[in-house]
């Protein structure tokens, strides 16, 4: 039972880590996209 709980806790920690990595990557890509769109708008203006 204790071993199962440790496996569960490790799995939860790994899922949280993956979620943080996904969020970070998503934020980076969003910022990059916004910067690109801003540059395009400035060229058109």
N, CA, C and O atoms as a GROMACS GRO file, in nm:
protein
  180
    1UNK      N    1   0.082  -0.120   0.000
    1UNK     CA    2   0.000   0.000   0.000
    1UNK      C    3   0.087   0.127   0.000
    1UNK      O    4   0.061   0.221  -0.074
    2UNK      N    5   0.189   0.126   0.084
    2UNK     CA    6   0.279   0.241   0.092
    2UNK      C    7   0.353   0.262  -0.040
    2UNK      O    8   0.371   0.375  -0.086
    3UNK      N    9   0.395   0.152  -0.101
    3UNK     CA   10   0.466   0.160  -0.228
    3UNK      C   11   0.374   0.217  -0.338
    3UNK      O   12   0.418   0.297  -0.421
    4UNK      N   13   0.248   0.176  -0.338
    4UNK     CA   14   0.153   0.228  -0.435
    4UNK      C   15   0.134   0.379  -0.418
    4UNK      O   16   0.121   0.453  -0.515
    5UNK      N   17   0.131   0.423  -0.293
    5UNK     CA   18   0.115   0.565  -0.266
    5UNK      C   19   0.236   0.643  -0.317
    5UNK      O   20   0.221   0.753  -0.372
    6UNK      N   21   0.355   0.589  -0.300
    6UNK     CA   22   0.476   0.656  -0.348
    6UNK      C   23   0.475   0.665  -0.501
    6UNK      O   24   0.512   0.768  -0.558
    7UNK      N   25   0.432   0.559  -0.567
    7UNK     CA   26   0.423   0.560  -0.714
    7UNK      C   27   0.323   0.666  -0.757
    7UNK      O   28   0.348   0.740  -0.852
    8UNK      N   29   0.210   0.672  -0.689
    8UNK     CA   30   0.107   0.770  -0.720
    8UNK      C   31   0.161   0.912  -0.703
    8UNK      O   32   0.139   0.998  -0.788
    9UNK      N   33   0.231   0.938  -0.592
    9UNK     CA   34   0.285   1.071  -0.568
    9UNK      C   35   0.389   1.110  -0.671
    9UNK      O   36   0.394   1.225  -0.715
   10UNK      N   37   0.474   1.013  -0.711
   10UNK     CA   38   0.574   1.040  -0.816
   10UNK      C   39   0.505   1.073  -0.948
   10UNK      O   40   0.546   1.165  -1.019
   11UNK      N   41   0.400   0.998  -0.979
   11UNK     CA   42   0.327   1.022  -1.102
   11UNK      C   43   0.262   1.161  -1.100
   11UNK      O   44   0.267   1.233  -1.200
   12UNK      N   45   0.203   1.199  -0.988
   12UNK     CA   46   0.142   1.331  -0.976
   12UNK      C   47   0.247   1.442  -0.993
   12UNK      O   48   0.222   1.541  -1.060
   13UNK      N   49   0.363   1.424  -0.933
   13UNK     CA   50   0.470   1.524  -0.944
   13UNK      C   51   0.517   1.535  -1.089
   13UNK      O   52   0.543   1.645  -1.137
   14UNK      N   53   0.527   1.422  -1.158
   14UNK     CA   54   0.569   1.423  -1.298
   14UNK      C   55   0.464   1.492  -1.385
   14UNK      O   56   0.499   1.566  -1.477
   15UNK      N   57   0.338   1.468  -1.357
   15UNK     CA   58   0.231   1.533  -1.434
   15UNK      C   59   0.232   1.684  -1.412
   15UNK      O   60   0.212   1.761  -1.506
   16UNK      N   61   0.256   1.727  -1.289
   16UNK     CA   62   0.265   1.870  -1.261
   16UNK      C   63   0.383   1.933  -1.335
   16UNK      O   64   0.372   2.043  -1.388
   17UNK      N   65   0.494   1.861  -1.337
   17UNK     CA   66   0.613   1.910  -1.407
   17UNK      C   67   0.585   1.924  -1.557
   17UNK      O   68   0.622   2.024  -1.618
   18UNK      N   69   0.519   1.825  -1.615
   18UNK     CA   70   0.484   1.831  -1.756
   18UNK      C   71   0.387   1.945  -1.783
   18UNK      O   72   0.398   2.013  -1.885
   19UNK      N   73   0.293   1.967  -1.694
   19UNK     CA   74   0.196   2.076  -1.711
   19UNK      C   75   0.268   2.211  -1.707
   19UNK      O   76   0.236   2.300  -1.785
   20UNK      N   77   0.364   2.226  -1.616
   20UNK     CA   78   0.441   2.352  -1.610
   20UNK      C   79   0.521   2.372  -1.737
   20UNK      O   80   0.529   2.483  -1.789
   21UNK      N   81   0.582   2.265  -1.789
   21UNK     CA   82   0.659   2.275  -1.912
   21UNK      C   83   0.568   2.315  -2.029
   21UNK      O   84   0.605   2.399  -2.110
   22UNK      N   85   0.450   2.255  -2.036
   22UNK     CA   86   0.356   2.288  -2.142
   22UNK      C   87   0.312   2.433  -2.132
   22UNK      O   88   0.306   2.503  -2.234
   23UNK      N   89   0.281   2.479  -2.012
   23UNK     CA   90   0.239   2.617  -1.992
   23UNK      C   91   0.350   2.714  -2.032
   23UNK      O   92   0.324   2.816  -2.097
   24UNK      N   93   0.472   2.682  -1.993
   24UNK     CA   94   0.585   2.768  -2.028
   24UNK      C   95   0.603   2.777  -2.179
   24UNK      O   96   0.619   2.886  -2.234
   25UNK      N   97   0.599   2.662  -2.246
   25UNK     CA   98   0.613   2.661  -2.391
   25UNK      C   99   0.499   2.737  -2.458
   25UNK      O  100   0.521   2.812  -2.553
   26UNK      N  101   0.379   2.717  -2.408
   26UNK     CA  102   0.263   2.787  -2.464
   26UNK      C  103   0.279   2.938  -2.449
   26UNK      O  104   0.248   3.013  -2.542
   27UNK      N  105   0.326   2.983  -2.335
   27UNK     CA  106   0.347   3.127  -2.312
   27UNK      C  107   0.454   3.182  -2.406
   27UNK      O  108   0.439   3.292  -2.459
   28UNK      N  109   0.560   3.105  -2.427
   28UNK     CA  110   0.668   3.149  -2.517
   28UNK      C  111   0.615   3.162  -2.660
   28UNK      O  112   0.641   3.261  -2.728
   29UNK      N  113   0.540   3.060  -2.704
   29UNK     CA  114   0.487   3.064  -2.840
   29UNK      C  115   0.386   3.177  -2.857
   29UNK      O  116   0.383   3.242  -2.962
   30UNK      N  117   0.304   3.201  -2.756
   30UNK     CA  118   0.206   3.310  -2.763
   30UNK      C  119   0.278   3.445  -2.774
   30UNK      O  120   0.241   3.529  -2.855
   31UNK      N  121   0.380   3.463  -2.694
   31UNK     CA  122   0.457   3.589  -2.696
   31UNK      C  123   0.524   3.608  -2.831
   31UNK      O  124   0.525   3.718  -2.886
   32UNK      N  125   0.580   3.500  -2.884
   32UNK     CA  126   0.646   3.506  -3.016
   32UNK      C  127   0.544   3.542  -3.125
   32UNK      O  128   0.572   3.624  -3.213
   33UNK      N  129   0.429   3.482  -3.118
   33UNK     CA  130   0.324   3.511  -3.216
   33UNK      C  131   0.280   3.658  -3.206
   33UNK      O  132   0.265   3.726  -3.308
   34UNK      N  133   0.260   3.705  -3.085
   34UNK     CA  134   0.217   3.844  -3.066
   34UNK      C  135   0.323   3.941  -3.118
   34UNK      O  136   0.290   4.044  -3.178
   35UNK      N  137   0.450   3.910  -3.095
   35UNK     CA  138   0.557   3.996  -3.144
   35UNK      C  139   0.559   3.998  -3.297
   35UNK      O  140   0.578   4.103  -3.358
   36UNK      N  141   0.540   3.882  -3.358
   36UNK     CA  142   0.536   3.874  -3.504
   36UNK      C  143   0.420   3.955  -3.559
   36UNK      O  144   0.436   4.030  -3.656
   37UNK      N  145   0.302   3.940  -3.498
   37UNK     CA  146   0.184   4.014  -3.545
   37UNK      C  147   0.204   4.165  -3.528
   37UNK      O  148   0.160   4.244  -3.612
   38UNK      N  149   0.269   4.204  -3.421
   38UNK     CA  150   0.296   4.345  -3.397
   38UNK      C  151   0.389   4.400  -3.506
   38UNK      O  152   0.368   4.511  -3.556
   39UNK      N  153   0.490   4.323  -3.540
   39UNK     CA  154   0.584   4.366  -3.644
   39UNK      C  155   0.512   4.378  -3.776
   39UNK      O  156   0.535   4.474  -3.850
   40UNK      N  157   0.424   4.284  -3.809
   40UNK     CA  158   0.348   4.289  -3.933
   40UNK      C  159   0.258   4.413  -3.935
   40UNK      O  160   0.251   4.483  -4.036
   41UNK      N  161   0.191   4.439  -3.824
   41UNK     CA  162   0.104   4.558  -3.816
   41UNK      C  163   0.185   4.687  -3.836
   41UNK      O  164   0.139   4.781  -3.901
   42UNK      N  165   0.306   4.690  -3.779
   42UNK     CA  166   0.389   4.809  -3.792
   42UNK      C  167   0.436   4.830  -3.936
   42UNK      O  168   0.451   4.943  -3.981
   43UNK      N  169   0.459   4.721  -4.008
   43UNK     CA  170   0.500   4.731  -4.148
   43UNK      C  171   0.386   4.787  -4.231
   43UNK      O  172   0.408   4.870  -4.320
   44UNK      N  173   0.264   4.742  -4.204
   44UNK     CA  174   0.146   4.786  -4.279
   44UNK      C  175   0.112   4.932  -4.251
   44UNK      O  176   0.057   5.002  -4.337
   45UNK      N  177   0.144   4.978  -4.132
   45UNK     CA  178   0.105   5.114  -4.091
   45UNK      C  179   0.185   5.222  -4.162
   45UNK      O  180   0.163   5.341  -4.138
   0.00000   0.00000   0.00000
